Amino acid sequence: SVSRAFPNLTFVPACLPPDPVEVEELQRFVSNSKRLFVMTGAGISTESGIPDYRSEGVGLYARTDRRPVQHAEFIRSASARQRYWARNFVGWPQFSSHQPNKAHLVLRDWEKLGKLHWLVTQNVDALHTKAGSQRMTELHGCTHRVFCLACGDRILRSELQEHFETLNPTWKAEAFGVAPDGDVFLTDEQVHNFEVPACRKCGGILKPDVTFFGDTVSQEKVRFVHRRLAESDSMLVAGSSMQVYSGYRFALAAREKKLPIAVLNIGPTRLDHFASLKLNSRCGELLPLIV
């Protein structure tokens, strides 16, 4: 299913409707591309009701003083893992129910038509997968998968939810707000009695299959994406300010290869000074206008 017919604009920054001249410019850019490399960020999923981090007025950093869990803290601290998983447990039913919006579906269709050569998403929400994209790399992983840090055993996040429920049959907590990666805001007092399961095979620590802040993307994955970029003839960035280097490095590589780069994002990005084209519109409003 697709996100509701009318997009959820709660977490979308204010912007003007697409300018006809901009539509024509992006149409020309896409038409001239034969092997388009697309990179998406949180701004493509805001219309599905998932907040981003940095958008002015509506992003997580603008609305709260909350910050995402750091990799080192999660690894070394049992209380940090308890806090993370309790918040994630409460937020999971809503987060996992989010559906793709029109922008996700357009990119899926471009892939089917042979226009989109490869898609790299910085998001961990699985919306591109739900939309049906296949030629795709999840640069920072996906919250819908969980693995053991000790033995590498993998399970679905939905399966882990059942383990949480079994271990915490009477535990309840009221959530205060939702974060971009699916967890919610809870007090330390609320999470104090929450039980976290260990790996079913070895008793090790379970972690979502995502790259937390402070961690790095594997070199194998980086090399793979660089190879896909080398096969491409243009780059489109959709819904990302490109503030995180793990994604920005590919824009730098595209510039070095002298590939034309188009940026579709509400607000400034790190690419604005060297992009061939910068468009300040909603992804779900502008992309469906491109034939």
C-alpha positions in Angstrom: 0.0 0.0 0.0 1.0 3.6 -0.5 1.1 6.5 2.0 -2.3 8.2 2.1 -3.4 10.0 -1.1 -2.7 13.4 0.6 0.8 13.4 1.9 1.6 13.9 5.6 3.2 17.3 5.8 3.7 17.5 9.6 7.5 17.1 9.2 7.9 18.8 5.8 9.4 22.3 5.8 7.4 25.0 4.2 8.1 25.6 0.5 6.5 27.0 -2.6 4.9 24.7 -5.3 7.2 23.6 -8.1 8.1 26.4 -10.5 7.3 25.4 -14.1 10.8 26.5 -15.1 12.3 24.2 -12.5 10.1 21.3 -13.6 11.3 21.8 -17.2 15.0 22.0 -16.0 14.7 18.7 -14.1 12.8 17.1 -17.0 15.7 18.0 -19.3 18.2 16.7 -16.8 16.4 13.3 -16.4 15.8 13.0 -20.2 19.5 13.5 -20.9 20.5 10.9 -18.3 20.8 7.3 -19.5 22.2 5.7 -16.4 21.0 7.9 -13.5 22.6 7.4 -10.0 20.2 8.5 -7.3 20.9 9.2 -3.6 18.0 9.8 -1.2 17.9 11.1 2.3 15.4 11.7 5.1 13.6 14.4 3.1 12.1 11.9 0.7 10.4 10.1 3.7 9.0 13.1 5.5 5.9 13.0 3.3 5.3 9.5 4.7 5.2 10.9 8.2 8.8 10.2 9.3 10.6 13.3 10.7 14.2 14.1 9.6 17.0 15.5 11.7 17.9 18.9 10.3 15.0 20.6 8.6 14.3 24.1 9.8 11.5 24.2 12.3 10.3 20.6 11.9 13.4 18.4 12.1 14.3 16.6 15.3 17.2 19.0 16.1 14.9 22.0 15.7 12.0 20.6 17.8 13.9 18.9 20.7 17.3 18.7 22.4 17.3 14.9 21.7 20.2 13.3 19.8 20.4 9.8 18.3 22.2 7.0 20.1 26.0 7.0 19.5 27.6 3.8 18.4 30.3 3.7 21.1 27.7 4.3 23.9 25.5 1.5 22.6 28.4 -1.0 22.5 29.8 -0.2 25.9 26.7 0.5 28.0 24.0 -2.0 29.0 21.8 0.9 30.3 22.2 2.7 26.9 21.1 -0.4 25.1 18.2 -0.8 27.5 17.1 2.8 26.9 17.5 2.4 23.1 15.5 -0.8 22.9 12.7 0.3 25.2 12.2 3.4 23.1 12.4 1.4 19.9 10.0 -1.2 21.2 7.3 1.5 21.9 7.9 3.2 18.5 8.2 0.1 16.4 4.5 -0.5 15.6 4.0 3.0 14.2 7.4 3.2 12.5 7.1 -0.1 10.8 3.6 0.8 9.5 4.8 3.8 7.5 4.3 3.4 3.7 6.1 4.7 0.6 4.9 8.0 -0.9 4.8 9.2 -4.5 8.5 10.0 -4.6 9.5 6.4 -3.7 7.1 5.0 -6.3 8.5 7.3 -9.1 12.0 6.1 -8.4 10.8 2.5 -8.5 9.2 3.2 -11.9 12.3 4.9 -13.2 14.2 1.7 -12.3 11.7 -0.5 -14.2 12.0 1.7 -17.2 15.8 1.4 -17.2 16.4 5.1 -16.5 17.6 4.7 -12.9 20.9 2.7 -12.9 21.4 2.6 -9.1 19.7 4.0 -6.0 21.6 4.6 -2.7 19.5 5.6 0.3 20.8 7.0 3.5 17.5 6.1 5.1 16.9 3.1 7.4 13.1 3.0 7.0 12.7 0.3 4.3 10.3 2.5 2.3 12.2 2.1 -1.0 12.0 -1.7 -0.4 8.3 -1.5 0.3 7.9 0.5 -2.9 9.6 -2.3 -4.9 13.0 -0.8 -5.7 15.6 -3.5 -6.3 18.7 -1.9 -7.8 19.5 -0.3 -4.4 22.0 0.0 -1.6 20.9 0.9 2.0 24.0 2.9 2.9 23.2 3.0 6.6 21.4 -0.4 6.8 17.8 -0.9 7.8 15.9 -0.9 11.1 13.8 -3.9 9.9 16.8 -6.2 10.5 18.7 -7.1 13.7 22.0 -8.9 14.2 24.2 -10.3 17.0 27.4 -8.5 17.6 29.1 -11.7 18.8 28.1 -14.4 16.3 26.4 -12.4 13.5 23.1 -14.3 13.7 20.3 -12.2 12.0 16.6 -12.0 12.7 13.8 -9.7 11.6 13.0 -6.8 13.7 9.3 -7.9 13.8 10.5 -11.2 15.3 12.4 -9.4 18.0 9.3 -7.4 18.9 7.7 -10.7 19.9 10.6 -11.5 22.2 10.3 -8.1 23.8 6.6 -8.7 24.4 7.3 -12.1 26.0 9.9 -10.7 28.3 7.9 -7.6 29.2 4.3 -8.8 29.5 3.2 -6.1 31.9 5.6 -3.3 30.9 3.9 -0.2 29.5 5.1 3.3 28.7 3.5 6.4 27.1 5.6 7.9 24.4 6.5 11.6 24.1 7.2 12.3 20.4 8.8 10.2 17.7 12.3 10.3 16.3 13.5 9.7 12.7 14.9 6.2 13.3 11.8 4.8 14.9 12.3 5.2 18.6 10.3 7.5 20.8 11.1 9.7 23.8 10.9 8.0 27.2 12.2 9.0 30.6 14.9 7.0 32.4 12.4 6.0 35.0 10.1 4.6 32.3 12.8 2.3 30.9 14.2 1.2 34.2 12.4 -2.2 34.3 12.5 -3.0 30.6 14.1 -6.4 29.8 16.2 -6.7 26.7 16.7 -10.2 25.1 20.1 -11.6 24.2 21.0 -13.5 21.0 19.0 -16.7 20.8 22.1 -18.6 19.6 25.0 -17.3 21.7 23.7 -14.9 24.3 25.4 -12.0 22.6 24.3 -8.3 22.2 21.6 -7.6 19.7 21.9 -4.5 17.5 19.8 -3.1 14.7 21.4 -3.6 11.3 22.1 0.2 11.0 25.1 2.4 11.1 24.7 4.5 14.3 26.2 7.9 14.6 29.9 7.7 15.3 30.2 4.4 13.4 31.4 4.0 9.8 30.0 2.3 6.7 31.9 -0.8 5.7 34.6 -0.3 3.1 33.2 -3.2 1.1 29.8 -1.3 0.8 31.6 2.0 0.0 33.6 0.3 -2.8 30.5 -1.3 -4.2 28.6 2.0 -4.4 31.6 3.7 -6.0 31.5 1.0 -8.7 27.9 1.7 -9.4 28.6 5.5 -9.5 31.4 4.8 -12.0 28.9 3.1 -14.3 26.5 6.1 -14.2 26.3 9.3 -16.3 24.6 11.6 -13.9 23.6 12.0 -10.2 20.3 13.1 -8.6 20.2 13.9 -4.8 16.7 13.8 -3.5 15.7 14.9 0.1 19.2 15.2 1.6 21.3 18.2 2.8 24.3 15.8 2.5 25.7 16.9 5.8 26.8 13.3 6.7 30.1 12.5 5.0 29.2 8.8 4.3 26.8 10.1 1.6 28.6 13.3 0.7 31.7 11.4 -0.4 29.8 10.1 -3.4 28.8 13.6 -4.5 32.5 14.6 -4.3 33.3 11.6 -6.5 30.6 12.5 -9.0 32.0 16.1 -9.2 35.5 14.7 -9.7 34.2 12.6 -12.6 32.5 15.7 -14.0 29.0 14.1 -13.8 26.1 16.5 -13.9 24.5 16.7 -10.4 20.9 17.7 -9.7 19.8 18.4 -6.1 16.1 18.3 -5.0 15.8 19.4 -1.4 14.0 21.9 0.7 16.7 24.1 2.1 20.5 24.4 1.6 22.8 21.5 1.0 26.6 20.9 0.9 26.3 20.5 -2.9 24.7 23.8 -3.7 27.9 25.5 -4.8 28.8 22.8 -7.4 25.5 21.2 -8.4 24.4 21.7 -12.0 20.8 22.2 -10.8 19.3 23.0 -7.4 15.5 22.6 -6.8 13.8 23.7 -3.6 10.6 21.6 -3.7 9.0 18.6 -2.1 10.2 15.3 -3.6 6.7 13.8 -3.7 5.4 16.9 -5.5 8.1 17.5 -8.1 9.3 14.0 -9.1 5.8 12.7 -10.3 5.8 15.6 -12.8 8.8 14.2 -14.6 8.0 12.0 -17.5 
